[in-house]
Amino acid sequence: MSSTPVQRQSRVVWFEIPTADFDRAAAFYERILAVTLQKADFGPDKIGVFPYTEPAVSGCIVKGDRYRPGPDASVVYLNADPALDEVLARVEPAGGQVVLPRTALPEGMGYYAHIRDTEGNRVGLHAVS
């Protein structure tokens, strides 16, 4: 094992979105983001990992005794490229709610929105366009 300190490029290394109903949450995120989550049992927990290509940051939805979904949880921002509006259009048909519509960031930083997922979590979406 190396004792050389490592400085990673990203301060975000992983995220976990709690679920009460794993299958419902997986279907929601797969539908709105048009992706397939990699589902697995991880110890006592069930996880669904968002797709990524190294060295990108990713995370998962998770169901386990330690996790409680809700409106006051930390806000995780998911990449909604290539077009935020297309992702937002799929939120309500998938069972979620748009709670903050598309909002412009300063020039060149893109746009963001907040949604409420099927588990009651507030989740941020970000896209360049």
C-alpha positions in Angstrom: 0.0 0.0 0.0 1.4 3.4 -1.0 1.8 6.1 1.6 1.9 8.9 -1.1 -1.1 11.3 -0.7 -3.5 11.3 -3.6 -5.3 14.5 -4.6 -8.4 13.7 -6.7 -9.7 16.2 -9.2 -13.3 16.2 -8.0 -14.5 17.0 -4.5 -17.6 14.9 -5.1 -16.7 11.2 -5.1 -20.0 9.4 -4.6 -23.6 10.1 -3.7 -26.5 8.0 -2.3 -30.2 8.8 -2.8 -32.3 7.0 -0.2 -35.3 5.0 -1.3 -38.4 3.6 0.5 -39.4 1.5 -2.6 -36.3 0.5 -4.5 -38.1 -0.8 -7.6 -40.2 2.3 -7.9 -37.2 4.7 -7.4 -35.1 2.7 -10.0 -38.0 2.9 -12.5 -38.3 6.7 -11.9 -34.6 7.5 -12.4 -34.2 5.1 -15.4 -37.2 6.7 -17.0 -36.4 10.4 -16.5 -32.7 10.1 -17.3 -33.1 7.4 -20.0 -30.5 5.2 -18.4 -30.2 1.7 -16.9 -29.0 1.5 -13.3 -26.7 -1.3 -12.3 -28.6 -3.1 -9.5 -26.9 -5.1 -6.8 -27.0 -6.2 -3.2 -24.3 -4.5 -1.2 -24.1 -6.0 2.2 -27.6 -5.6 3.8 -28.4 -2.8 1.3 -29.8 -2.8 -2.2 -28.2 -0.3 -4.6 -28.8 0.9 -8.2 -25.6 2.6 -9.5 -26.0 5.4 -12.1 -23.9 4.7 -15.2 -20.6 6.4 -15.6 -17.3 6.3 -17.5 -14.0 6.5 -15.5 -12.9 8.9 -14.2 -16.3 10.4 -13.7 -18.1 10.6 -10.4 -21.2 8.5 -9.8 -23.5 7.4 -7.1 -26.6 5.3 -6.5 -30.1 4.9 -5.2 -30.0 2.8 -2.0 -32.5 1.0 0.2 -31.4 0.0 3.6 -32.2 0.4 7.3 -29.8 3.4 7.6 -31.4 5.4 4.8 -34.5 7.7 5.1 -35.8 9.5 2.0 -37.4 12.9 2.5 -37.7 16.5 1.5 -35.0 17.8 3.8 -32.2 15.5 2.7 -29.1 17.0 1.0 -29.6 18.1 -2.6 -27.7 15.9 -5.1 -27.3 17.3 -8.6 -27.6 14.9 -11.4 -26.3 15.6 -14.9 -29.3 16.2 -17.2 -27.3 16.7 -20.4 -27.8 17.1 -23.3 -31.1 19.0 -22.5 -32.6 19.8 -19.2 -36.0 20.5 -20.7 -36.2 16.9 -22.0 -35.5 15.4 -18.6 -37.9 17.8 -16.9 -40.7 16.8 -19.4 -40.3 13.1 -18.2 -40.5 13.9 -14.4 -44.2 14.1 -13.9 -45.1 11.2 -16.2 -42.6 9.1 -14.2 -44.4 10.0 -10.9 -42.2 12.9 -9.7 -42.8 16.6 -9.4 -40.9 19.7 -10.7 -40.5 21.9 -7.7 -38.2 24.5 -9.2 -38.4 24.9 -12.9 -35.4 25.5 -15.3 -33.4 28.3 -13.9 -30.5 30.0 -15.6 -27.1 30.2 -13.9 -24.5 32.9 -14.7 -23.3 33.0 -18.4 -21.7 29.8 -19.5 -22.7 27.8 -16.4 -25.9 26.3 -17.8 -29.2 25.7 -16.1 -30.6 23.8 -13.1 -33.9 22.7 -11.7 -35.2 20.9 -8.6 -37.5 17.9 -8.7 -39.2 15.8 -6.0 -38.6 12.1 -6.8 -41.0 9.2 -6.1 -39.4 8.8 -2.6 -40.0 12.4 -1.5 -36.4 13.5 -2.0 -35.5 16.9 -3.5 -33.0 16.3 -6.3 -31.2 18.9 -8.4 -30.8 18.5 -12.2 -28.1 20.4 -14.1 -27.4 20.8 -17.8 -25.2 23.0 -19.9 -28.2 23.7 -22.3 
